[in-house]
Amino acid sequence: MKSSELFASAQRLMPGGVSSPVRAIKPYPFYTSHAKGSHLFTVDGTDLIDCCCAYGPLILGHAHPVIQKAITSQLESGWLYGTPIPVEPEFARMITSDHPGMDMVRFVSSGSEATMAAIRLARGFTGKKDIVKIEGGFHGAHDGVLVKAGSGATTLGIPDSAGVLPDIVAHTRQVPYNDPEALESVLTENNDVAALIIEPVLGNIGPIIPEKNYLKEIHSITHSHDTLLIFDEVITGYRLGIGGAQVKYGVKPDLTTLGKIIGGGLPIGAFCGRRKIMELVSPAGPVYQAGTFSGNPVSLAAGIATVRWLHDHKNTYVEQEEKARCIEEGIGGKADGSFVRLGSMFKYFFRKKPPHNYRQVKECDTASFQQFWKKMLVAGIFLPPSQFETNFLSVAHTDQDIETIITAYNSCR
């Protein structure tokens, strides 16, 4: 097998043999040779229907011709300048127009960079030290948000990685998702909280969907305590519709982080927000942020092409939600699990009832999931290789793909 040989070589040259931990599939990951539409093709000659979509960015599927054209056109003019380019304000105008209450955008190179900068900006704006995050929420691999979940209703930070100083995560508290009372308690006890950062829909353990009025309640609570509300929409931005979760649920956060889809499949991130806050970012203000590859011309070209396509084909959101609904109805109820979907995001949890927070997700039968995942791969369906990751659909998934996915779910569970 070519994949096993490649992985053996990679293990000698790269930590764990991979460039990101989630790719370390046992006993070895498959290696992709090329991709088109909704399908991945491996170096071993396998054709897989892709329900991972690179963990969310590929809403138009692989190698979409509109994105290819945008990238090729930009490459003919160069791919890195180290100077401002005309499409930066153009794309910023598109993004702010799609998000009410959002006035300014700073482009960066990844979602992790965006959340790190947004937290720094929140501290710079408020003059406060601490942050609150949601148990199970993922905001990248920087120190202040690599925090384990504790066992109490509200928890102090414990490092989730070697090399993270306890002094840093001591400024990070966690509260359960869908629990506004826990947030109220933390903010009442601590008046030094700069921001709550939250995935409005938990994507890295989900999707876990907000209960009715939850997001509006936390908006009210944060504002009553002079704490900024940061929506991490790296996953949900342009995935749940134009304007993401904040438009869908009618909540205007103070700051927003974006990534994935706004790069059209290329590396990108952005943090965005109210003018009064964003004007503190350097060089306009004292909160420093910089990056050689920020506002990369090729990423911006691909992102603009993607967002324009979504604007021109808004019905695609309805169509993708319908595909997810068809999967749910096609696989029917099972005693061993529960199906959760929102738009083009979906997941089968090996837990009898749909989870509402991280602790309930942790109750899932992960051993059963791993067996199921392996069977699905043999059946030609690539799902994210963890119970704690969201599945995605794209524009490219056909009705035949959906039928194949349903058949596989029914035979592999």
MOTA-V916942 format. One record per run of one state. SS is the DSSP state (H for helix, E for strand, - for the rest). FROM is the first residue (numbers start at 0). TO is the last residue. If there is no record, write none. Layout:
BEGIN
<<SS FROM TO> <SS FROM TO>>
END
This chain:
BEGIN
<<- 0 0> <H 1 12> <- 13 13> <H 14 16> <- 17 19> <H 20 22> <- 23 30> <E 31 36> <- 37 37> <E 38 41> <- 42 45> <E 46 49> <- 50 51> <H 52 55> <- 56 60> <E 61 61> <- 62 63> <H 64 74> <- 75 84> <H 85 97> <- 98 102> <E 103 107> <- 108 109> <H 110 125> <- 126 128> <E 129 133> <- 134 141> <H 142 144> <- 145 145> <E 146 146> <- 147 152> <E 153 155> <- 156 157> <E 158 158> <- 159 164> <H 165 168> <- 169 170> <E 171 174> <- 175 178> <H 179 188> <- 189 191> <E 192 197> <- 198 200> <E 201 201> <- 202 206> <E 207 207> <- 208 212> <H 213 223> <- 224 226> <E 227 231> <- 232 242> <H 243 247> <- 248 253> <E 254 258> <H 259 262> <- 263 267> <E 268 272> <- 273 273> <H 274 277> <- 278 279> <E 280 280> <- 281 285> <E 286 286> <- 287 295> <H 296 311> <- 312 314> <H 315 330> <- 331 336> <E 337 341> <- 342 343> <E 344 348> <- 349 356> <H 357 360> <- 361 364> <H 365 377> <- 378 379> <E 380 381> <- 382 389> <E 390 391> <- 392 397> <H 398 411> <- 412 412>>
END
